[in-house]
Amino acid sequence: MKKKIEDYFYVILGSLFVSIAYDLFIAPNQLVAGGVGGLAIIAKKVLNIEESMFIFLVNVILIIISYIFLGKEKTRNTIFGSLIVPIFIKIFEDIPTWIPLSLDPVIVSLIGGALSGFGYGLIFKQNFTTGGTDILNQMMEKYLKIPMAKSILYVDGFIVLLGWAFFGFANMMYALLALVLISGISNRTQLGINHNRVFYISSSKIEEIKDYLTANSYDVTILNSIGGYSKKNGKMILCSVEEKDYYKIKEGIDIIDPDAFIIIINAYEQLNANITIRSKTKESLD
């Protein structure tokens, strides 16, 4: 129950960020940065329909379509976000009069894209969505066998091009800048930021390196490997290292085996790290 309340809290918080960014930066500057929100800006110009009302109506239609063609499970976590975002957009539609801004369009795109991206990331991280063109993308993937990445490119690309037709080339470029930020920051927020480094180590001195890592309170996993050229069987160490120990561990391995082959990558998330080491430490203390 606590987890469910927490999920809805973050979805509401994310929806607030998305809505405020839309009302304060994106809609007033006619940045057609894809999605139903972009179409709503065009609809406001052509049909004089309020953006919030257009987004609400289109999302309701798409929710019904999603239920019919994608099923109950796919639709369940779409409903809340799809409806709360246009409601918040309506609530905050007068925010430009409360906070009058006169900013360079590039700054508007950067701030609007960043706030929106952060909001979407919070929503997606709880396994919710805001519906809209995401539903169309899922349908294209399911029925037309178009990969999600390509369907997003096609749908949002078409909407951005419509923005060019109605608001000009300069506006389209600012909208693209906002769209890139929305995508990048939402992914980063959703995945989280972890400063740990993952070491993959191939060496002729596997045992010495393993002992060195465990002596520094790091658990290791030994993987079987086969040389692509030599075809020889070997061993590889997998170990996650905290940022503060990164250079120390790297230099320590280099001292043990200067010829060690090492690949180091960033870890997006780490769960239950060093369980074995912690368990042994606890047992020794007991």
Backbone torsions as a table, in degrees:
resi	resn	phi	psi	omega
1	MET	NA	-42.8	179.8
2	LYS	-61.1	-42.2	-179.9
3	LYS	-63.6	-39.6	-179.8
4	LYS	-65.3	-43.0	177.6
5	ILE	-62.2	-42.0	179.1
6	GLU	-63.1	-41.3	178.8
7	ASP	-59.9	-47.9	-178.4
8	TYR	-66.7	-34.0	177.0
9	PHE	-60.1	-47.0	-178.5
10	TYR	-70.4	-32.5	175.6
11	VAL	-65.0	-42.6	177.8
12	ILE	-64.5	-43.8	179.0
13	LEU	-62.1	-45.0	178.1
14	GLY	-62.2	-40.6	179.0
15	SER	-64.0	-34.8	176.0
16	LEU	-62.9	-46.0	178.7
17	PHE	-61.0	-45.7	-179.4
18	VAL	-60.9	-45.3	-175.7
19	SER	-69.1	-43.4	179.2
20	ILE	-65.3	-41.7	177.4
21	ALA	-61.6	-39.6	-179.6
22	TYR	-66.4	-47.6	-176.4
23	ASP	-73.3	-32.1	-173.7
24	LEU	-92.2	-33.4	-173.6
25	PHE	-119.3	-46.7	-168.8
26	ILE	-79.7	-55.7	-177.2
27	ALA	-65.3	-46.1	-179.0
28	PRO	-61.4	-26.6	-179.1
29	ASN	-101.1	9.1	175.0
30	GLN	52.4	48.6	177.5
31	LEU	-90.8	101.1	-178.2
32	VAL	-84.0	80.3	-174.2
33	ALA	-95.0	47.4	177.3
34	GLY	76.8	179.0	176.1
35	GLY	68.6	179.0	178.5
36	VAL	-65.2	-31.8	176.6
37	GLY	-60.5	-38.6	176.2
38	GLY	-66.1	-43.1	177.1
39	LEU	-62.4	-34.8	-179.7
40	ALA	-63.8	-35.7	178.2
41	ILE	-65.5	-40.5	177.0
42	ILE	-66.9	-42.2	179.7
43	ALA	-62.5	-35.5	178.2
44	LYS	-63.2	-40.7	-178.4
45	LYS	-71.3	-42.1	-173.0
46	VAL	-84.3	-44.6	-172.3
47	LEU	-111.0	-4.5	-178.8
48	ASN	58.2	39.9	176.1
49	ILE	-97.7	136.2	177.8
50	GLU	-58.3	137.4	-178.9
51	GLU	-57.0	-43.6	-177.2
52	SER	-63.0	-41.3	179.8
53	MET	-66.9	-42.0	179.6
54	PHE	-62.6	-46.6	-179.3
55	ILE	-62.2	-42.1	-179.3
56	PHE	-61.9	-49.5	-177.4
57	LEU	-64.1	-44.7	179.9
58	VAL	-64.7	-40.4	179.1
59	ASN	-64.6	-38.7	177.6
60	VAL	-62.0	-45.0	178.7
61	ILE	-61.3	-44.0	-178.6
62	LEU	-69.0	-32.2	175.5
63	ILE	-63.2	-43.1	178.3
64	ILE	-62.9	-44.1	178.1
65	ILE	-62.1	-41.8	179.4
66	SER	-61.6	-43.2	-179.7
67	TYR	-62.0	-39.4	-178.2
68	ILE	-72.3	-45.7	-170.5
69	PHE	-100.2	-22.9	-178.2
70	LEU	-110.5	-16.7	176.0
71	GLY	96.6	169.7	-175.0
72	LYS	-64.6	-44.5	-175.7
73	GLU	-62.5	-44.5	-179.0
74	LYS	-67.3	-28.9	-173.7
75	THR	-86.9	-27.9	-170.4
76	ARG	-54.6	-49.5	-177.0
77	ASN	-84.9	8.9	177.0
78	THR	-96.7	-29.9	-170.1
79	ILE	-61.5	-49.9	-174.3
80	PHE	-60.8	-51.6	-179.4
81	GLY	-64.4	-36.8	-179.1
82	SER	-63.6	-32.5	-175.9
83	LEU	-94.4	-33.3	-175.6
84	ILE	-75.2	-31.8	-179.2
85	VAL	-63.1	-51.5	178.5
86	PRO	-63.6	-29.4	176.3
87	ILE	-65.0	-45.3	177.4
88	PHE	-65.4	-37.1	177.8
89	ILE	-61.2	-38.9	177.2
90	LYS	-66.6	-43.1	-178.5
91	ILE	-61.9	-39.3	-174.9
92	PHE	-101.8	18.1	-175.5
93	GLU	-64.5	-23.4	179.3
94	ASP	-93.0	8.4	-176.6
95	ILE	-60.8	-28.9	177.0
96	PRO	-63.5	-26.0	177.2
97	THR	-80.5	-26.9	177.5
98	TRP	-77.5	-36.6	-178.6
99	ILE	-126.2	78.5	-178.9
100	PRO	-67.0	128.2	-178.4
101	LEU	-124.0	143.3	173.5
102	SER	-132.4	89.3	-172.7
103	LEU	-121.0	156.4	173.3
104	ASP	-61.6	141.0	-178.6
105	PRO	-55.6	-32.6	178.5
106	VAL	-65.5	-43.1	178.4
107	ILE	-63.6	-40.9	177.9
108	VAL	-59.3	-45.9	-179.8
109	SER	-63.5	-41.1	-178.6
110	LEU	-65.8	-48.5	-177.5
111	ILE	-69.7	-45.6	-180.0
112	GLY	-61.5	-43.8	178.9
113	GLY	-65.4	-41.4	-178.8
114	ALA	-65.6	-46.7	179.5
115	LEU	-63.3	-44.1	178.9
116	SER	-62.6	-45.7	-179.4
117	GLY	-60.3	-41.8	178.2
118	PHE	-63.7	-42.4	178.8
119	GLY	-63.3	-46.8	178.1
120	TYR	-61.6	-39.1	179.5
121	GLY	-60.7	-41.9	177.4
122	LEU	-62.1	-39.6	-179.7
123	ILE	-68.2	-48.7	-177.3
124	PHE	-65.2	-31.8	-178.3
125	LYS	-64.3	-25.7	178.5
126	GLN	-91.1	10.6	-179.3
127	ASN	66.8	29.1	173.5
128	PHE	-108.2	165.8	172.5
129	THR	-136.3	171.6	176.3
130	THR	-102.9	15.8	177.0
131	GLY	66.2	-130.0	178.3
132	GLY	61.0	-136.8	-175.8
133	THR	-69.5	-13.2	173.8
134	ASP	-58.5	-35.9	178.6
135	ILE	-65.6	-43.2	177.2
136	LEU	-62.1	-40.0	179.5
137	ASN	-63.0	-42.0	178.8
138	GLN	-65.0	-38.2	179.1
139	MET	-68.0	-39.1	178.0
140	MET	-64.5	-37.2	178.8
141	GLU	-68.2	-41.3	-175.3
142	LYS	-74.4	-45.4	-171.4
143	TYR	-99.5	-30.1	180.0
144	LEU	-102.8	-1.4	178.9
145	LYS	58.1	32.1	176.4
146	ILE	-93.4	123.5	179.6
147	PRO	-53.7	147.7	-175.9
148	MET	-55.9	-42.8	-178.5
149	ALA	-59.8	-40.2	-179.7
150	LYS	-72.7	-39.9	-179.4
151	SER	-64.5	-38.3	176.1
152	ILE	-62.0	-42.8	179.1
153	LEU	-61.9	-44.3	-178.5
154	TYR	-65.7	-49.7	-174.5
155	VAL	-68.1	-53.4	-178.7
156	ASP	-67.2	-34.9	177.3
157	GLY	-61.8	-41.8	178.3
158	PHE	-63.3	-41.7	-179.3
159	ILE	-66.4	-41.2	178.1
160	VAL	-62.8	-40.0	177.9
161	LEU	-64.8	-35.2	174.1
162	LEU	-62.0	-38.6	176.8
163	GLY	-61.1	-37.7	175.8
164	TRP	-60.7	-43.8	-177.8
165	ALA	-63.5	-35.6	-174.5
166	PHE	-96.0	-27.2	-173.0
167	PHE	-124.3	-1.5	175.2
168	GLY	97.8	165.7	-174.6
169	PHE	-66.6	-41.9	-177.9
170	ALA	-60.4	-45.2	178.6
171	ASN	-61.5	-37.7	179.5
172	MET	-62.6	-41.3	-179.9
173	MET	-65.8	-39.9	176.4
174	TYR	-65.0	-38.7	178.6
175	ALA	-64.7	-40.2	177.7
176	LEU	-62.4	-40.3	177.3
177	LEU	-60.9	-45.2	178.0
178	ALA	-62.9	-41.2	-178.5
179	LEU	-63.7	-40.8	178.1
180	VAL	-62.3	-43.0	179.1
181	LEU	-66.4	-41.4	178.5
182	ILE	-57.8	-47.4	-178.7
183	SER	-64.6	-48.8	-176.4
184	GLY	-65.8	-46.3	-176.1
185	ILE	-74.0	-33.7	177.0
186	SER	-65.0	-40.4	177.2
187	ASN	-63.9	-43.7	-179.3
188	ARG	-65.3	-41.1	178.9
189	THR	-66.5	-41.7	-179.1
190	GLN	-64.8	-43.1	-177.6
191	LEU	-79.1	-25.9	-177.7
192	GLY	87.5	168.8	179.8
193	ILE	-118.6	116.8	178.8
194	ASN	-124.6	129.0	-175.3
195	HIS	-92.5	6.4	177.4
196	ASN	-71.8	155.5	177.0
197	ARG	-117.7	137.7	177.3
198	VAL	-100.6	122.3	179.3
199	PHE	-99.1	128.3	166.2
200	TYR	-110.4	118.5	-171.1
201	ILE	-124.0	123.0	173.9
202	SER	-114.5	124.3	-173.8
203	SER	-156.2	158.9	173.9
204	SER	-81.9	-5.9	-179.2
205	LYS	-120.5	50.1	-176.9
206	ILE	-57.4	-44.7	-176.2
207	GLU	-64.1	-42.1	179.1
208	GLU	-64.3	-41.7	179.2
209	ILE	-67.1	-40.0	178.4
210	LYS	-60.9	-45.8	179.9
211	ASP	-62.9	-37.1	178.6
212	TYR	-64.1	-44.2	-178.9
213	LEU	-67.0	-44.9	-179.8
214	THR	-67.5	-31.5	176.8
215	ALA	-65.7	-24.2	176.6
216	ASN	-96.5	20.6	175.6
217	SER	67.6	30.5	175.1
218	TYR	-112.1	128.7	175.1
219	ASP	-76.6	150.8	-179.6
220	VAL	-132.1	156.6	172.1
221	THR	-121.1	130.7	179.0
222	ILE	-97.3	121.6	-179.2
223	LEU	-107.9	141.6	172.4
224	ASN	-76.6	140.4	-179.7
225	SER	-139.1	158.1	176.4
226	ILE	-129.6	126.6	179.4
227	GLY	-64.7	128.7	-178.3
228	GLY	-64.9	-32.7	-179.9
229	TYR	-96.1	-48.0	-176.1
230	SER	-77.9	-22.5	-176.6
231	LYS	64.8	14.7	-178.4
232	LYS	-87.0	142.6	175.2
233	ASN	-73.4	143.2	179.6
234	GLY	-152.6	-170.5	179.2
235	LYS	-126.4	149.2	176.6
236	MET	-135.2	140.1	179.0
237	ILE	-97.5	135.3	171.3
238	LEU	-113.2	126.2	-177.5
239	CYS	-150.8	134.9	176.1
240	SER	-98.5	126.7	-173.5
241	VAL	-119.7	135.0	177.8
242	GLU	-68.0	150.9	-175.6
243	GLU	-57.3	-39.2	-176.7
244	LYS	-63.5	-24.5	-178.5
245	ASP	-102.7	4.8	-172.2
246	TYR	-55.3	-56.1	-175.7
247	TYR	-69.2	-36.2	178.3
248	LYS	-60.7	-49.0	-179.0
249	ILE	-66.3	-42.5	179.7
250	LYS	-60.1	-45.5	179.8
251	GLU	-68.1	-37.0	179.1
252	GLY	-62.3	-42.6	178.3
253	ILE	-65.5	-38.6	-179.5
254	ASP	-64.8	-35.2	178.0
255	ILE	-68.3	-42.1	-179.9
256	ILE	-66.1	-45.3	-179.0
257	ASP	-146.0	96.7	179.8
258	PRO	-61.8	-18.9	-178.3
259	ASP	-97.4	7.2	-179.4
260	ALA	-62.3	138.2	176.1
261	PHE	-92.5	120.0	-173.8
262	ILE	-127.4	132.1	170.4
263	ILE	-115.5	130.8	-178.4
264	ILE	-124.3	125.2	-179.5
265	ILE	-129.2	160.9	176.0
266	ASN	-78.5	146.4	175.7
267	ALA	-102.2	123.1	177.3
268	TYR	-70.7	-36.2	-178.5
269	GLU	-155.0	149.8	-179.5
270	GLN	-138.9	125.7	-178.7
271	LEU	-121.0	137.0	175.1
272	ASN	53.5	46.3	-179.6
273	ALA	-72.0	144.8	173.5
274	ASN	56.8	37.5	179.7
275	ILE	-60.7	-44.0	-177.6
276	THR	-62.1	-45.9	-179.7
277	ILE	-62.1	-44.4	-178.1
278	ARG	-64.9	-39.1	-179.4
279	SER	-64.5	-43.2	179.6
280	LYS	-65.3	-38.9	178.8
281	THR	-62.4	-42.4	-179.5
282	LYS	-65.2	-42.0	-179.9
283	GLU	-62.8	-41.1	-179.2
284	SER	-66.1	-34.2	179.3
285	LEU	-71.1	-35.7	179.0
286	ASP	-69.3	NA	NA
